[in-house]
Amino acid sequence: MQPSRLARRPASNRRRVVREEEPKASAIELLPEAMAGSGSSMLYSFLLFTVILSLQEMYRGKLASSELFTILGGFVSSLLFLVLLTFIGNFQETCGMRTGWGAVIVAEAVALIAASTVHRVCITTCFLFSAGLLYELNKLSGVALSKSESRAKRH
């Protein structure tokens, strides 16, 4: 059995195959194609809200048992804020209403009430985590809006 020709060549004589890769699209550029419609997004966010709230209430004793779990309880409540804000925003969009700060206040109030059923400290940590999530969501929304506006100007 003969070794292959490529194996007999010294390493410096081997041919290198250079492939040109297509530029990869960022997640923001793929956003319009990957987005769910308002109705399905509203349904998914409502289902997530009920599942997260149910699990939080089932494990509220465990979440209140230590300092670290209390912080985790606040984070879980801030996730409730995020999915409830998504639900309210999609509901308002489906009905043709304008979304504003009222949706943020209602979602935050519900999340803080849910956090208060676990522990007092969960209220504070939920508020802080929700503020951070709202900041990141606003930043992501601004980037997506600017990408869609620049795409609309090109066409």
N, C-alpha and C positions, 0 to 999 in steps of 0.2 A: 504494500500500500504506500503510495507516494504522498508526501505532505503537499498541501496546496501551494500554489505559486506565491500567494500573498504571505504565507508564513515564512517562506524562504528569503524574501526580500528584507533588507535591513529596515529598521524603523524609519529612517530618514527618507527612504524611497517610496514609502507607502503613500498612496493617493488619499487625499482627504476630500470627503464629500461635504460640500457646504450647501446646506439647504436654506433657501430664503423663507423665513416664516412670515406669515401674515401678521400684521399688527393686531394685537388683542384689544378688544373693546373693553372699556372700563364698565363697572357695574352701573354707573349713572347713565352711560350711553345706551345700555340695554334696558333701562328702566321702562320705557313705554311698551316694549314688547313683552316684558316679563310681568307687568302689572295685572292684577286681577281686576275685574269690573267692580263697580261700587256695590252691587248687590251681593256678589259672592264674598267680597272683602268684609262687608257688613255682617254676613252670616258667620264667617270664620272668626271675626273678632268677638262676636257675641258668644259663640261656643267656647272660645278661649277664656273669655271673662267668666263664664259660669264654671268652667273646669278649675281655673286658678282660684276663684273665690271658694269653691267647694273644698278644694284641697287645703287652702289656708285655714278654713274653719275646722276641718277634720284634724289638722295638726297644730291647732293653736296652743295646746298645752306644751308641745315640744318646742314650738317657736318662742314661747315665753320662758323656757327653762334656763337659758344661759344668755350671756351678753352677746355672743356671736350669733346665736339663733335669733335674738331679738333684732339685730341689724339685718339678718336675712329676712325676717318677717317684714321689715320696712321695705326692703328691696322687692319682695313679692307683691306688696301692696302698690309699689310704684309701677310694677308691670300691669297691675289692674288698671291703674291710671292710663297707661299707654294704650291698652286694648280698648278701654272704654272711650278714650278720646278718638280712636280710630272708628269705633262704632258710631259715635255721635256725628263725627265729620262725614262719614259715608251716608248716614241717614239724612243729614241736612242736604248733602249733595243730591241724593236721590229725590228728595222733595222739592228741590230747586231753591232752597233757602241759602243764605250766605253764612258761612262759618266764621265765627269770631271768638273773642275771648270768653264768651258765655259758655261755650263748650268746654274750654279748658277749666273754668271755675267749677262747673258741674262735675266733670270727671275727677278733678282733684278733691272735691268735697266727698264724693262717694268713696274714693280710695282712702282718704283720711278716716272716714267712718269705719271702713273695713279694717284699717290698721288699728283703730282704737279697740276693736274687739279682741285683739291679740295682746297688746301691751302698750303702756303709755309712751315708751321710748320709740315704738314702731311708728307713732305718729310723726315724730321729728325726723326719723330716718326716711320715712316715706316721702315727706315733703322735700327733703334734700335730694334724694334720688330722682324724684319726679321733676324737680327743677333742672337737674342735669340732663335727664332724658328729653325734656322739652327744649332745652338749648340745642342739643344734638339734632333733634327732629326738625327744628327751625332751620338749622344750618344745612341739613340735608335737603330740605324743601327748597331753600334758596338756590342751591347748586342745581337741583333738578329743574327748577323754573328757568334759570339762566341758560341751561343746555337746551331746553325746549324752545326758548325764545330765539336763540341763535340758530337752531335748526329750522325754525319757521322763517327766519329772515333769508336763509340760503335758498329756500324753495319758492 
